[in-house]
Amino acid sequence: MNNVTGDSLKYGVITSAKSSGKNSSATSGNYTYDIKGSKYSLSSSNTNFNVSAGPAMFYGAGTSVEKMKNITRANLKAQSFDGSTVKFTDGTTFKVAADVAVYEYKTSTETYSYKGSITDALAAYKAGKTLAYCYDKDADRGGQIRVIIYQ
C-alpha cells in the first residue's frame, strides 16, 4: 500500500539516533523517539535507519517501527500562521495537518516536550517565539506541516 497522503504515518521527533558504523552502511543502531508524547527506544541489530535527531515520520507504531525518516524543516520565515495554514515569506503556503504534533524544545537541556495542541503553537507564535515548521513533502505535492517545534 502506497501512503499517498501521509495521513497513515505517525509523526514526532527522534531524540537520539546512534548507529554502529561511521557511515550509512552500518547495520545496527539505537534510537529513542517521541510520537505525540509517548517515548520509545528501539535497538536494531540488522537495520540502520540512517536518521538524525529531529522531526520525523514513522512507519509502524511504538517499538514496532519498520522505518523512520527525517522530515524537512522549512528554511523560510513564516509570514503568517493561523493554526490551519502557514504562509512563508516566499509565498508558499502549507496546510497544517489536523493531527500536527507540537513540541517545545528546551535548548538548555536539549530536550523535546510534547505539547499536543495547535493552541500551544499559536500562543508561541503570538509571543514571538521561534517556530520550526516541519513538512512531509513539498506543498505543491500535497505536503502538510506535520510537526511544529517552538523554543
C-alpha positions in Angstrom: 0.0 0.0 0.0 1.4 3.4 -1.0 0.9 6.1 1.5 0.0 9.0 -0.8 -1.3 11.5 1.7 1.0 10.7 4.6 -2.1 10.5 7.0 -1.5 6.9 7.9 2.0 7.6 9.2 2.9 8.7 12.8 4.8 11.9 13.3 7.1 13.1 16.2 10.7 13.6 17.0 13.8 11.4 17.1 15.6 12.4 20.3 18.7 10.2 19.8 20.0 8.2 16.9 23.2 6.2 17.1 24.5 3.7 14.5 27.3 1.3 15.0 29.3 2.5 12.0 30.9 5.6 10.6 28.6 5.7 7.5 25.2 4.9 6.3 26.2 1.2 5.6 26.2 0.5 9.3 23.9 -2.5 10.1 22.7 -1.7 13.6 21.6 1.3 15.7 20.0 2.6 18.9 17.1 5.1 18.6 15.0 6.9 21.0 11.9 8.8 19.8 8.7 10.5 20.9 5.5 10.1 19.0 3.0 12.5 20.4 4.1 12.3 24.0 4.8 8.5 24.0 8.5 7.8 24.4 10.1 4.7 22.8 13.5 3.1 22.5 14.5 0.8 19.7 17.7 -1.2 19.3 18.2 -2.7 15.9 20.8 -5.3 15.2 20.1 -5.6 11.5 18.7 -2.2 10.4 20.3 1.2 10.2 17.5 3.8 9.7 20.1 6.5 8.6 18.3 9.3 10.5 19.4 12.0 12.9 17.8 13.7 15.9 14.9 15.9 14.9 11.4 15.9 13.4 10.5 12.6 11.7 7.8 10.3 10.3 7.4 6.7 11.5 6.1 3.7 9.6 4.6 1.4 12.2 3.8 2.2 15.8 5.6 2.1 19.2 8.5 -0.2 19.2 7.3 -2.0 16.1 8.5 0.8 13.8 9.6 -0.7 10.5 11.1 2.6 9.1 11.7 6.1 10.3 12.7 9.1 8.1 13.5 12.7 9.0 11.1 15.3 7.6 12.1 18.7 6.3 12.2 21.9 8.4 11.1 24.9 6.4 14.1 27.2 6.0 11.9 30.3 5.5 10.4 32.7 7.9 6.6 32.4 8.4 4.8 35.5 7.2 1.5 34.3 8.8 0.3 31.4 10.9 -3.3 30.9 11.9 -3.4 27.4 13.1 -4.7 25.8 9.9 -2.2 27.2 7.4 1.3 28.7 7.3 2.3 31.2 4.7 6.1 31.7 4.2 7.8 34.9 3.0 8.3 33.4 -0.5 4.6 33.0 -0.9 4.5 29.2 -0.3 1.5 28.1 1.8 1.3 24.9 3.7 -1.8 23.3 5.2 -1.3 22.3 8.9 -2.3 18.7 9.4 -5.3 18.2 11.7 -3.2 15.9 13.9 0.0 18.1 13.9 2.5 17.1 16.6 3.5 20.2 18.6 6.7 20.2 20.7 8.7 22.7 22.8 12.4 22.4 22.5 14.5 23.4 25.5 18.0 24.4 24.4 19.3 24.3 28.0 18.6 20.6 28.3 18.4 19.7 24.6 15.0 18.0 25.2 11.7 17.9 23.4 8.5 18.2 25.4 5.2 17.2 23.7 2.6 19.9 24.0 -0.1 18.3 21.9 -2.1 21.3 20.9 -2.1 23.7 18.0 -3.2 26.2 20.6 0.2 26.0 22.2 1.9 26.6 18.8 -0.3 29.6 18.2 0.4 31.0 21.6 4.2 30.6 21.0 3.9 32.3 17.6 1.9 35.2 19.0 4.5 35.5 21.8 7.3 35.9 19.3 9.0 32.6 20.0 11.0 30.8 17.3 8.9 28.1 15.5 10.2 25.4 13.2 7.5 24.2 10.8 8.3 20.6 9.5 6.6 19.1 6.5 6.4 15.7 4.9 6.7 16.8 1.2 6.5 20.0 -0.9 3.3 21.9 -0.7 2.7 21.6 -4.5 2.7 17.8 -4.0 0.1 17.9 -1.2 2.6 18.2 1.7 1.4 19.3 5.1 3.0 20.7 8.3 3.2 17.5 10.4 5.4 18.7 13.3 5.8 22.2 14.9 8.7 22.8 17.3 9.0 26.0 19.2 11.6 27.4 21.6 
